[in-house]
Amino acid sequence: MASSSKKKTTMAKIMREHRLREQRAEKQLRKEARKLAAAQASEQPDDPTAAPGQPPVEGAEPPHGEPAAEPLTGA
């Protein structure tokens, strides 16, 4: 026959399990934060003055110190 006594869990075991659940939750948050930071870094354009799909702003400094092209004036 089966035992009729209740299964007892000590407070120490309950606290260990609680701490483990908290650590797993914190680890998941850190993992999601890393993924978000990586996604945002990959979305940033090389030229901070140009919007995605837009030409660079006139008169803005070109990236990497390249000389700016002179605007053409009618000859």
C-alpha positions in Angstrom: 0.0 0.0 0.0 1.0 3.6 -0.6 2.2 5.8 2.2 -0.4 8.2 3.5 2.1 10.8 4.8 2.6 14.1 3.0 5.8 14.7 1.1 7.7 17.5 2.9 9.9 20.0 1.2 12.4 21.9 3.5 12.6 25.7 3.4 16.2 25.4 2.2 15.1 23.5 -0.9 12.2 26.0 -1.5 14.7 28.9 -1.3 17.2 27.2 -3.6 14.5 26.6 -6.2 13.3 30.2 -5.8 16.9 31.6 -6.3 17.4 29.3 -9.3 14.2 30.6 -11.0 15.3 34.2 -10.3 18.7 33.5 -11.8 17.2 32.0 -14.9 14.8 34.9 -15.4 17.7 37.4 -15.0 19.8 35.4 -17.5 16.9 35.5 -20.0 16.6 39.3 -19.6 20.3 39.7 -20.2 20.1 37.5 -23.3 17.2 39.5 -24.7 19.0 42.8 -24.0 22.1 41.5 -25.9 20.0 40.5 -28.9 18.2 43.9 -28.9 21.5 45.8 -28.7 23.0 43.7 -31.6 19.9 44.3 -33.7 20.0 48.1 -33.1 23.7 48.2 -33.9 23.2 46.4 -37.2 20.4 48.8 -38.2 22.4 52.0 -37.8 23.7 53.3 -41.2 27.4 54.1 -41.8 26.6 57.7 -42.5 24.8 59.1 -39.4 23.6 62.2 -41.4 21.8 60.1 -44.0 18.4 58.6 -43.4 17.9 55.0 -44.7 17.1 55.1 -48.4 17.8 58.9 -48.6 20.8 60.6 -50.2 23.3 62.3 -47.8 22.5 65.8 -46.6 24.1 68.5 -48.7 27.0 70.1 -46.9 27.3 67.3 -44.4 30.7 65.8 -43.7 31.2 62.6 -45.7 32.1 59.4 -43.8 35.7 58.4 -43.1 37.1 61.9 -43.9 36.7 61.7 -47.7 36.7 65.0 -49.4 33.2 66.3 -50.3 32.3 66.5 -54.0 32.0 70.1 -55.2 28.5 71.0 -56.4 28.3 71.7 -60.1 27.5 75.2 -61.1 26.3 75.9 -64.6 29.2 76.8 -66.9 
